[in-house]
Amino acid sequence: MSDALKGLKPPLVWKYFGEVVRIPRCSKSEGRIAAYVMETARRMGLATSQDKFGNVVVRKPATRGKEKAPTVVLQGHLDMVCEKNAGVKHDFTKDPLKIVRKDDVLMADGTTLGADNGIAVATNLAIMEDKSVQHGPLELLFTVDEETGLTGASNLGKGFVKGKTLLNLDSEEDWVIYVGCAGGRDTTGAWSVSYQRPPAGSRAARVSVKGLKGGHSGIEIGSGRGNAIKILGRVLMKLSALGVRLSSIEGGNKRNAIPREAFADVMVPQKAASRAKSVIREMDKTIRAEFSAVDPGLRISLKENAGAKGLKVVALEQQERILRAISALPHGVTKMSAEVPGLVETSTNVAVINTSDGRIALATSQRSSVASEIEEIGDTVADTFRLSGADVEQGSGYPGWKPNLKSPVLALATAAYRDLFRKDCEVKAVHAGLECGIIGQRYPGMDMISFGPTLEAVHSPDEKIHIASVEKFWKFLTEILRRIK
């Protein structure tokens, strides 16, 4: 066990979390963590099943006296968002995560921590082993590929789980029970580009936007944090007016993360070099001031790239259309809920841009708790792409989860929270895609809630889990299981 985890409570949860963070498990590459879960279950004498998509279910019989209780499904996802800071040497396909303890939080060293949703995996493994927890029949469900489309949950087959009460362990505030979530879809625009020789006397340079916090594109979308792609596009528009030409552009890594960094390789005419540097200084000062309260680490720079030889540039008309599209694309909150105070109802995220094989592609994601509004904001983004000459692809998306405030398990859980902690929890819907929406669609009549320990800045290398909240979460979960009769 990592030194950072020694002495933490509850010991079984942290023991298994220490194992989980050693196993590579980026989305769509969950084979090793799934095998670990099944081998651990078999070693304990528990029945396991795995479907052809990689989802795993482990069945644990009821403890004595609880045999007639209804079957409860405890669910979390196996995969994690794999992001790292620029310059950090870490291979997510083979390297274990390096865990760092800072006061009452745990982080990884320059990468995402994967507590989203590794803490649920560890908790389910601890439940499997702990003989002191009182519970009825359990189905411990481990889904795959939650972070890049929720495809594991979307392909759950009839009868894979039989329980009708589900506790989703994928929320991030230990004082909140979630009872609803947003649905979403992805929209991508791609431009086929032709290349030209740069103007004579041009020098290669790289424009960089770095130091932003990023974060989850649902939970953090209302925070006002900077979007590196949008900022880079804004800077490039200014440079383009000086004759600077675009060669390639890259930014962001995940559709469900606000991009923290973005880069453009450009060719700067010699006669405009001094003015280009001045524009960068002005934009750095101006935009940093705009985001000083929420993103104080932002830095914008232009550095000569002497090692880049023979760069070709995007045709000028295409460059202008692409930069205008980046400028025009909406990003952030587009509508707040009129029914739930403080809840973001609809949003869109300009997420990932890359250049490859004569194409520049820009991926975006839209979310809403209202199905018709997902379609409307998706159409807005798609039409913006089309007006700029891009080819458009849209995914079929995933459903939201409509709150049921009369849920039996919600009533039981809120009473358990009040009795344990001598205060009421909050009951909310979340502007993010939880698997509950899909699971409820796959298994009609499922009674569901979602809760978890306190996490911050998930989907970014600043991801943190609050140590004390894990013990609180464990007490809450095991009390719910004890009360289900």
N, C-alpha and C positions, 0 to 999 in steps of 0.2 A: 504493500500500500504506500502511496505517495506520502511523504512527510506532511504535506499540506492537509491531509485527510485524517491524520492520526488524532484520536481522542474525541472525534466529533460524534454527536448523537443525532439520530439513532444509529448505532454502530453497523447494523446489517445494511442499511440503506447506503451508508458511505462506503462500506466494503465493496458493494456491488457497483457503486458509481465509479470507484477506483478501477474496477475491471472494465467497465463500459468505456471509459475514456481512453483505454489502451487499444481499443479495437477500431480500426478505420470503418466508417459507416456513413460516408456521403450518400446523398440521395441516389438511388438506382444502383448502389453498391453495398447492399445490406447483408450479403451472403454470410460473411464471417460473424456478424453480431447475431443473426438469426440462428446460425449453427451453435453459437455459444449458449443462447437461451435454451434451445432444445436439449443440448447435452446436459446443461445444468438441471433442467426439469427431469430428464431421464435418470440422472444420478440420484434424484430425490424420490424416484418411483412414481412420477406424475405422467399422465397421458399427454401426448402432444400431437398436433396436426399442423401441416403446412400445406397451403394451396399452391397452385402453379404460379401465382404471382409473387410468392415469397412471404405472404402474411402467415403469422404463427399464432396458434391458440394453445394454451396450456390449461388443463383442467385439474383443479384441486378439490377433493371432496370436502364436505362440510366437517367442521369440528363437532365433537360430541354434543348432542342436544340441539344442534342447529340443522339437522338433516332435512327438515321439512320447510326450511326457509326458501324463498325463491332464489333462483340462480342469479348472481350478479356478475356483470362483465366489467372488468377493470381494464381500461384501454389507454395505450400510448403508442407513439410511433418510434420505429427503430432508427430512422435516418436523422441526420443533422445538416444544417447549413454549414458548408465548409468555406470559410473566408479567412484571409490573413492580411496583415498589413504589408505594404510594399517593403521589400527588403528582408522580410522574415523568411528564414529557410525552414520550410516544413512541407513534407510530402504527405498529403492527406490520404494517399493510397496505401501507405505503409507505416507512417510515423505515429506513435502514441502522442496524445496531447500532453503538454507540459502544464501542470496545475500550479497555480500560485495563490497563496492565502494572504489577504490583506485585511486585517482586522476581522470584521464579521462577514466578509464576502470571499468567494472563490472566483478566480478568473483563470483563463488560459494565457500563456505567454505569447502574445502577438497574434493569436488565432481566436476563432469562435470557441466557446467552451463546450457547446453541445448539450448543456443542461436542458435545452429545448430539443428533444424531449427525453434526453438521457436520464433525467431524474425520474421520469415515469418508468422507464425500463428498469432502473435500479430498484425502485419501490416495488414493482411487481415481482422482481426476483427475491427481494427481501420477504414479501408476503408468502412466496412459495416456500421459503425456508423456515420462517418464524412459526413455531408451534404454539406460541402463547396467544396469538391473535384469534379471537372468536369470530367465526363467520359461517355463513351458509355455503352452498356449492358455489365455486368460483370458476369463471372462465377468464383467463388472463390473456387479453388480445393484444398482439404486437403487430402493428401495420407497417407497411413499407411506403416509401416515396411520398410522404406527406408534404414535404417542403417544395416539391417541384410539380405539383398538380393533384395531390391527394389520390393518386391512381390506385394505391393499395386498397384504401377504403372503397373506392369506386368499383372495385372488382371483387368485393366480398360476395361469396356465393350463398345461396339459400342453405340454411342449416349449419353454416360454418360455426356460428355461435347460436345458442338456443335461449340464453337469458333474455329477459325483457326489461331489465334495469341496468343502465350503463353509467359508470362513473368514468368520465374522461379526465385524465390526469395531465392535461396540457394547457393549463392556464397559469398566470404569472403574477398574481397578487394574492397573498395568503389571507386576506380579509374579504375576498369576493367569491361568490358562487356565480358562475355564468350559466345562463339559460337560453342564450340565443347567439347567433353569429351571422356575419355577412356571407353572401355568396360572391362569386367572382368569375372573371374570364381574362384571357390574355389576348392582346392585339399586337401584331408585329408588322412593321413596315420595312420593306427592303428596296434599295435602289441599285440597279445595275449601273455601274459607272465605267466610263472610259477615261483613259489616262493620257496625259500629254507631258512633253518635256517642260520643266519649269522655266520661267523667264531667265534669260541670260544674267549671270552675276548673282543669282539667288544663293542663299546659304541655308543649309538644313538646321532646324531647331525643333525643340519639343516644348509644347505648352502643357503645363501640368496644373491640375486642381486637386489638392490633397488636404488631409487633416480634418475632414468632416466626420461627424459622428455616425451618419447613416442610421441603421436600425430597421426594425420591422415595418414593412410598407403598409400594414394595416394599423397596428397599435400605435406607431409613432408618426403616422401621416399627418396628424393634427398638431404636431409639436412645432411646426415652422422650421424644421431643420433644412439645411441646404441640400440641394440635389446637384451632384457634381457634373452630371451631363448637361443639365440646364445652364449651370454657371459656365461651363466650358463653351457651350454654344453661344452664349452671350458674349464671351470674350472673343471668340472666333469671328463673330459678326463685326466687331470693331476692327480686328486685324484685317479682315477681308477687305474693308474699305481702304486699307493702305496698300492693297495688292498682294497681301500674304496669301499663299495658295496651300490648300489642304492636300496632304498625301494619304494619311490614314487617321482614324479616330477610334479610341477604345475607352470604355468606361463601364463601371458596374460589373457585378458577377451573377446576381440572382434576381429573378423577376419579383420575388417577394421581399427584397431589401432595397431601401433607399440608397442609391449609389454614393459611396464615400469618396471615390477617386475617379478621375477621368483624364485622358491624355490625348493629345493630337500631335502627330508629326507633320510639320509644315515646312514650306520653303519661303524664306523672307528675302525680298529684293534688297540688294545692298543699299539702294538709295532710301529705303524705308526702315532700315535696321534701327536707327536711333529713335525714330518716332514709335516703332513697335515696342521698344523697351519702355518708353514713356507711357504708352497705352497700358501695358501690363502693370506698371507701378500704380497708375491711376485706378485701374479696375481692381487691383488687389486691395488698395486702400478703401475704395468705395464699397465693394461687396463685403469685405471683412467688417466694415462698420454696420452694414445691413444685418449681418448674422452674428454680431458680437455677443448677443445675449444667449444664443442657443448653440452656436458653432464657433467658439472662439479660436479653435485650432486651424481654421481655414487658411490656406496659403495658395496663391496663384503665382506661377512663375513661367518665365521663358528662358530657356537655356540652349545655347548653340550645341548642335549635335554633330561634332566634327567627324564622328565615326560613320555617319550615314552618307553613303556615296551613291550617286545616281538615282536619287529619289525621283519618281514621277509624281505628277499632281493630278487631282481630279479635274475634269473639264470644268471651266469656270461656271457655265450655266448650271451644271449639276451641283457644284459646290454651293452656289447661292440657294438653290431649291432645298437642299438638305439642311443647310443652316437655318433657313426660314422655317422649315418644318419643325426643327428642334425648338425654335423660339415660339412657334404657335401652339405646340402641343400643350394641353393643360397638364398640370401636375399639382397634386395635393387634394385638399378637401373641396368638393364641389357642392355638397349639401349636408347640412346638419339635420338630425332628426327633430321633427316637430313634436313627437310623442315622448321621447326619452331624453330628458335634459342632458346635454353634454355628450351625447352619442353621435359620432360621425355616421351619417347615413350612406353617403356616396363619395367615392374618391377615385383617383387614378394616379399611377406611379410610372414615371419615365425611368425605366429600370436598367437596361443593358444595351450598349451599342458596341458593335465591332466591325472590323473591316477584314474581308477574306475573299480571295478568288474573284476579284472584280465586283464585289457587292459590299455595300454598307447596310447593315441590318440594325434596326432599333426595336427592342422589345419593350412592351408596356403591360401593365396589369390594371384591371379595373375591379372595384369592389362596391357592393351595396347590400343593404338588408332588404331592399325592394327589388324584386326580379326585373321589373320593367325599367328601373333606373340603371341596372347593369347594362341592359341592351342600349339604352339611350346614350350613356357615356361611352360605351364601346363604339357606337356609331359615330359619335363626335370625333373620337381618336382616329377611327378608320378613315373618315372623310378628310380629316386633316392630312393624313398620309396620302390619300388619293389625289388631293389637290396639288401635292408636291411631286406627283409622278411616281410614287412608290407602289410596289405590289403589296397587297395586304393579305395577311392570314389571321384568322381568329379561331381560338379554341372554343370548344363547346361549353367550357366552364363547369362550375360546380354549384350546388344549391346552398342557400342559406338555411338557418335553423330558426324556426319561429318559436319565440318564447311560450312556455306553458306555465303560467304562474300558479296553476292548480295541480302541478306535478306532485305525486305522493312522495317521491324521493327528495324533492326540494323541501317539502314541509318537514320531513324527518331530518334532513341535513341542517336546516336553519335552526331547528330546535336543539340539535346536538351541538352546534357552534355556540349558541347562547349559553347552554349549560356548561360547556367546557371553559369558555373564555370570558363569561360574565358580561357579554355585550353582543349586539346583533351584528351579523355580517351584512355586507352589501350584496344585493342581487342585481346583476347587470346582463346586458348583451354586449358583445365585443365586435369591433370592426376589424375582424380577421376571419380567415377561413378555418374553422375547426372541423374535424372529421365528423362531428355529431350530425351536421346537416346531411352528409352523405349516408352515414350509418342509419339515421332515421328514415331515409328514403329506401335504403336496402332492406331494412327490417321495420316495417310499419308497426306502430304501437310501442316502440321502445321509449321507456321513461328515462330521461337523461339529465345529468348536470355535469358541469366541468369546473374543476378547481385545481389548485396546485400551490407550491411554495412561491416565494417572491423572486422573480428574475428581472433583470434590467438589460436593455440594449441587446436583446437577442438578435441573431442574424448578423452581428458585427463582432469584431475582435474586442470590443468593450463589454461583451456579454458578462454578466455577473449573476451569481446566485447567492442569496442571503442565507447564511448558515443557520441562524436561529429559526428561520421560517420553515426549514425542512423538518425539524422536530415538531413544530406546531402542525404542519401538514400531515405528518405521520399520525399524530394523536387524533386529528380530525378524521382522517380516513379510517383508522381502525375503530373509532367510536361509531361511525356510520355503519360499518360492517357488523359491529356488535349489535346495533339496534335493529337491523333488518330482520324481521321475524316471519 
